[in-house]
Amino acid sequence: MKRALLSQIGYAVFICICVNGATQISAQEIAVPEGVDATAPVIVGSTPIATEGIATTGPGDLILESNDAIPELMSGIIDNRRVYNHFVRRGQKLIADDRILDDKEVLRLLEGAPRCVSRAVPLAQPLSSGPFSNDAVHERCKKASLMIGTLYDCGRCNNLHANLAGAVAISADGIALTNYHVLERNEGNVKGLVAMNYQGECFAIAEVLAASKANDIALIRLATDRPLDPVPIAKVSPKPMSPIFVLSHPHNEFFVVSTGVVSRLAKGTMTGDSTTWLEVTAEFSGGSSGSGIFNAEGELVGLVSRIHPLFRNERGAADSPLRGDLPTVYVEQILRRCVPVESIRSLIE
């Protein structure tokens, strides 16, 4: 998500945007950077054609030869530094072996993707009847949850750095969902985009199957020679007050669970946004973009997309800590907006 940084200058609160894969601010509050227009039309184009020797998954192409699973990486106590370093190291290996698409190649595929996938997607089967234990639901969703991000050169040191967000596997053959803006972002000297699962297995992006900029969603295929652990997609959005949880990676804190309920389905038409959003009360922040929203049965009901801050303007009293002659602008409430399951299904059906 594009990050909203709140900083107090003097006694007034201001908003600034950092396109570093953190929380995305709505267009009505401030000017949204190019490529993040919530009212932009759906991207329509032909099915992306694989570049010869790049977007295929045959031997010697995008498959990482040494990609062994590390079962204990996300079990028990999660060591955030170990996870981050592992992502960078295996991503560097993909880069060194020339088995990765850089940001320009991914952007080309993204902009050329149709708004609906042109071939059948073998989705995970619906879950059998419950009830399901919390442990079982968490394990299922953890296995389907991916880290996805860029590896870039900051220009100030000799190391590569990762800018991480989330994605969710929906098919065993490497098909996953994430946000459009996760693939569109550009930190400068980007060397490539990488995805990693809960066991530390890393994958290059092989193809963008479909995308909608307006709905902030992209369907991608990862280059893999082994099955992923997908999660089923719910048939419809849950009703208000239905329990949900988010499994995401805020600010390099990996596989964080936050719980809440569905608030509503809404369009931000008061500010010119005609996109339908699923609003939830579960917290998320920078780095959570593209991560899954799940119901109590472990079905995917949405993807984290953005926050929508509601502002209040006041003047401080003369005897208050705030100067009485300066208006104070602050965030009074935050709405947390997600891609609903209906937008997901419109991409694959």
C-alpha positions in Angstrom: 0.0 0.0 0.0 1.2 3.6 -0.6 2.0 4.8 2.8 0.4 7.8 4.5 2.9 9.4 6.8 1.4 11.7 9.4 3.8 14.3 10.6 3.2 17.3 12.9 4.8 20.4 11.8 4.4 23.2 14.4 0.9 22.5 15.6 -0.7 21.4 12.3 -0.8 17.8 11.0 0.0 17.3 7.3 -0.2 14.3 5.0 2.5 13.2 2.6 2.7 10.2 0.2 5.6 7.8 0.0 5.3 5.3 -2.9 7.2 2.7 -0.9 4.6 0.0 -0.9 2.7 1.5 2.1 -0.7 2.8 2.6 -2.5 4.5 -0.3 -4.3 7.8 0.4 -7.6 8.5 -1.3 -7.5 11.0 -4.2 -9.9 13.5 -2.6 -7.5 14.2 0.3 -4.5 15.0 -1.7 -3.2 14.7 -5.3 -2.6 11.0 -5.9 0.7 10.2 -7.7 0.5 9.1 -11.3 -0.6 5.6 -11.6 -2.7 5.5 -8.5 -5.9 7.1 -9.7 -8.8 5.4 -8.0 -11.1 6.6 -10.8 -9.0 5.4 -13.7 -10.6 3.2 -16.3 -10.1 -0.6 -16.3 -7.1 -1.7 -18.2 -8.2 -3.4 -21.4 -5.9 -5.1 -23.8 -4.9 -8.4 -25.4 -3.6 -11.4 -23.5 0.1 -10.8 -22.7 2.4 -12.6 -25.0 5.5 -14.1 -23.3 8.8 -12.7 -24.4 10.9 -15.4 -25.8 13.2 -16.8 -23.2 11.6 -14.7 -20.4 7.9 -15.4 -19.5 7.9 -19.2 -19.6 8.5 -21.8 -17.0 10.5 -24.4 -18.9 13.9 -25.6 -17.7 16.5 -22.9 -17.6 14.1 -20.0 -17.7 12.5 -18.4 -14.6 12.7 -21.4 -12.3 15.3 -21.0 -9.4 17.3 -24.2 -9.4 18.2 -24.1 -5.7 14.9 -23.3 -4.0 14.6 -25.7 -1.1 11.8 -25.2 1.4 12.7 -24.1 5.0 9.7 -25.6 7.0 10.6 -23.8 10.2 10.9 -20.3 8.6 7.3 -19.3 9.5 6.5 -21.8 12.2 6.7 -21.0 15.9 8.6 -17.7 16.5 9.0 -15.7 13.3 12.3 -14.0 13.0 11.6 -10.9 10.8 15.2 -10.2 10.0 15.8 -13.8 8.9 12.7 -13.7 6.7 13.7 -10.4 5.1 17.3 -11.5 4.5 16.2 -14.8 3.0 13.9 -13.0 0.6 16.7 -10.7 -0.5 19.3 -13.5 -0.9 17.1 -15.8 -3.0 15.9 -12.8 -5.0 19.5 -11.9 -5.7 20.1 -15.5 -6.9 17.2 -15.1 -9.4 18.8 -11.8 -10.6 22.3 -13.3 -10.8 21.0 -16.2 -12.9 19.0 -13.8 -15.1 15.7 -15.6 -14.1 13.6 -12.6 -13.2 11.6 -9.9 -14.8 12.4 -6.3 -13.9 9.9 -3.6 -13.1 9.7 -2.4 -16.7 9.0 -5.8 -18.1 6.3 -6.5 -15.4 4.8 -3.0 -16.1 4.6 -3.8 -19.8 2.7 -7.0 -19.0 0.5 -5.3 -16.5 -0.5 -2.5 -18.9 -1.2 -5.0 -21.7 -3.3 -7.4 -19.6 -7.0 -7.9 -20.2 -9.6 -7.1 -17.6 -10.7 -10.7 -17.5 -8.5 -13.8 -17.8 -8.8 -15.5 -21.2 -8.4 -19.0 -20.0 -9.8 -21.2 -17.3 -8.2 -20.9 -13.9 -8.1 -24.1 -11.9 -9.2 -22.6 -8.6 -8.9 -24.3 -5.2 -12.0 -26.3 -4.3 -14.5 -25.0 -1.8 -13.9 -26.1 1.7 -15.9 -29.0 3.2 -18.4 -28.2 5.9 -17.0 -26.9 9.2 -16.6 -26.0 11.9 -12.9 -25.3 11.5 -10.5 -24.8 14.3 -8.6 -21.5 14.5 -5.3 -23.4 14.1 -6.6 -25.1 10.9 -7.8 -21.9 9.4 -4.6 -20.0 10.2 -2.5 -22.7 8.8 -4.5 -22.9 5.5 -4.4 -19.1 5.0 -0.7 -18.9 6.0 0.2 -21.4 3.3 -1.7 -19.5 0.7 -0.3 -16.1 1.7 2.7 -14.8 -0.2 5.2 -12.0 0.1 5.8 -10.1 -3.1 8.0 -7.1 -3.8 10.8 -5.4 -5.6 14.5 -5.7 -5.1 16.2 -2.4 -5.7 19.5 -0.6 -5.5 19.3 2.5 -3.2 22.5 3.9 -4.8 24.0 4.6 -1.3 25.4 1.1 -0.5 26.4 -2.1 -2.1 23.3 -4.0 -0.9 20.0 -4.7 -2.6 16.9 -3.8 -0.6 13.4 -5.3 -0.6 10.1 -3.3 -0.7 7.5 -5.9 0.3 3.8 -6.3 0.1 1.4 -9.3 -0.1 -0.3 -11.7 -2.5 -2.5 -14.7 -2.2 -2.2 -18.0 -4.1 -5.6 -19.2 -5.6 -4.4 -22.0 -7.8 -1.8 -24.8 -7.2 -0.2 -24.1 -10.5 1.2 -20.7 -9.4 -1.7 -18.3 -10.0 -2.0 -15.6 -7.4 -3.7 -12.3 -6.7 -2.2 -9.0 -5.6 -2.9 -5.2 -6.1 -2.4 -3.4 -9.3 -0.4 -0.7 -7.5 2.0 -3.3 -6.0 3.2 -4.3 -9.5 3.1 -0.7 -10.8 5.3 1.0 -8.2 8.8 2.2 -9.0 11.5 2.8 -6.4 14.1 3.8 -9.0 16.8 1.3 -9.8 14.6 -1.9 -9.5 16.4 -5.1 -10.4 13.3 -7.3 -10.3 10.1 -8.5 -8.7 10.0 -11.6 -6.5 7.4 -13.6 -4.6 8.1 -15.9 -1.7 5.9 -18.3 0.2 5.7 -19.2 3.9 8.5 -21.8 3.5 11.0 -19.4 1.8 10.5 -20.7 -1.7 11.0 -17.9 -4.1 9.4 -17.3 -7.5 9.7 -14.9 -10.4 6.6 -13.4 -12.0 6.1 -15.2 -15.3 2.9 -13.5 -16.6 0.2 -11.0 -15.8 -3.0 -12.8 -16.8 -5.5 -10.0 -16.1 -5.7 -6.7 -14.3 -7.9 -3.8 -13.4 -6.4 -0.5 -12.3 -9.8 0.9 -11.2 -10.4 -2.1 -8.9 -6.7 -2.2 -7.9 -6.3 -5.9 -8.7 -4.0 -8.1 -10.8 -3.9 -11.8 -11.5 -0.4 -13.1 -12.0 1.3 -16.5 -12.7 4.4 -17.3 -10.8 7.1 -19.4 -12.4 7.1 -22.6 -10.4 7.7 -26.3 -10.9 6.0 -27.3 -7.7 2.4 -26.8 -6.5 1.5 -23.9 -4.3 -1.0 -24.2 -1.4 -4.0 -22.2 -2.7 -7.0 -20.9 -0.7 -10.6 -21.0 -2.0 -12.4 -17.8 -3.0 -15.7 -17.1 -1.3 -18.8 -16.9 -3.5 -20.0 -13.5 -2.3 -18.8 -10.7 0.1 -19.6 -11.3 3.7 -22.4 -9.2 5.3 -21.8 -6.3 7.7 -20.7 -7.5 11.2 -19.3 -10.8 9.8 -16.0 -11.7 11.4 -12.9 -11.5 9.2 -9.1 -11.4 9.6 -6.2 -10.0 7.7 -2.9 -11.9 7.3 -0.3 -9.4 6.0 3.3 -8.1 6.3 3.1 -4.5 7.6 6.4 -2.7 7.7 8.5 -5.9 7.4 6.6 -7.6 10.2 5.7 -10.8 8.5 2.5 -12.9 8.7 0.8 -10.6 11.2 -2.9 -11.4 12.0 -5.4 -8.7 12.7 -9.0 -9.3 13.3 -12.3 -7.4 12.9 -15.6 -7.4 11.2 -17.0 -6.3 7.9 -18.2 -2.7 8.1 -19.9 -2.3 4.7 -19.6 -2.4 0.9 -19.4 1.1 -0.3 -18.6 3.5 -3.2 -16.8 6.7 -2.5 -19.0 8.6 -4.9 -19.1 11.7 -2.7 -15.5 12.2 -3.8 -15.9 10.9 -7.4 -14.7 7.3 -6.7 -17.2 4.8 -8.4 -15.2 1.7 -7.4 -16.9 -0.6 -4.9 -14.8 -1.3 -1.8 -15.2 -3.8 1.0 -14.6 -1.9 4.2 -13.3 -3.7 7.3 -12.4 -2.8 10.9 -9.3 -5.1 11.0 -6.1 -3.0 11.0 -3.5 -3.0 8.3 -0.7 -0.6 7.3 2.2 -0.1 4.9 3.4 -3.4 3.4 -0.1 -5.0 3.8 -1.2 -4.3 0.2 -2.3 -7.3 -1.8 -2.7 -9.4 1.4 -5.7 -11.5 1.9 -8.9 -10.8 3.9 -10.3 -14.1 5.1 -13.5 -15.3 6.7 -13.8 -17.6 9.6 -13.8 -20.7 7.3 -10.5 -19.6 5.7 -12.0 -18.5 2.4 -10.6 -15.4 0.6 -13.2 -12.5 0.7 -11.0 -9.6 -0.3 -7.5 -8.0 -0.7 -6.1 -5.2 1.3 -5.9 -2.1 -0.9 -5.9 1.3 0.8 -6.9 3.5 3.7 -9.3 6.4 3.5 -8.6 9.0 6.3 -11.4 11.3 7.4 -10.1 14.7 8.4 -11.3 17.3 10.9 -10.3 21.0 10.9 -10.3 22.9 14.2 -8.8 26.0 15.8 -7.1 25.5 19.1 -8.4 27.5 22.1 -6.1 30.4 23.2 -5.2 28.6 26.4 -4.7 25.2 24.8 -1.4 23.6 23.9 -2.3 24.3 20.3 -1.9 27.8 19.0 -5.2 29.5 18.8 -4.4 31.4 15.6 -3.5 28.3 13.6 -6.0 25.7 12.2 -5.4 22.2 13.2 -5.9 19.4 10.7 -6.0 15.9 12.0 -7.2 12.4 11.0 -10.4 11.8 13.0 -11.2 8.3 11.6 -9.7 5.9 9.1 -11.8 3.7 6.8 -9.9 0.6 5.6 -10.8 -0.3 2.0 -10.3 -3.7 0.4 -10.9 -5.3 -3.0 -14.2 -7.2 -2.6 -14.7 -10.8 -3.8 -17.0 -9.6 -6.6 -14.1 -7.7 -8.1 -11.9 -10.7 -7.7 -14.4 -13.0 -9.4 -14.9 -10.5 -12.3 -11.3 -11.0 -13.1 -11.4 -14.8 -13.4 -15.0 -15.7 -14.5 
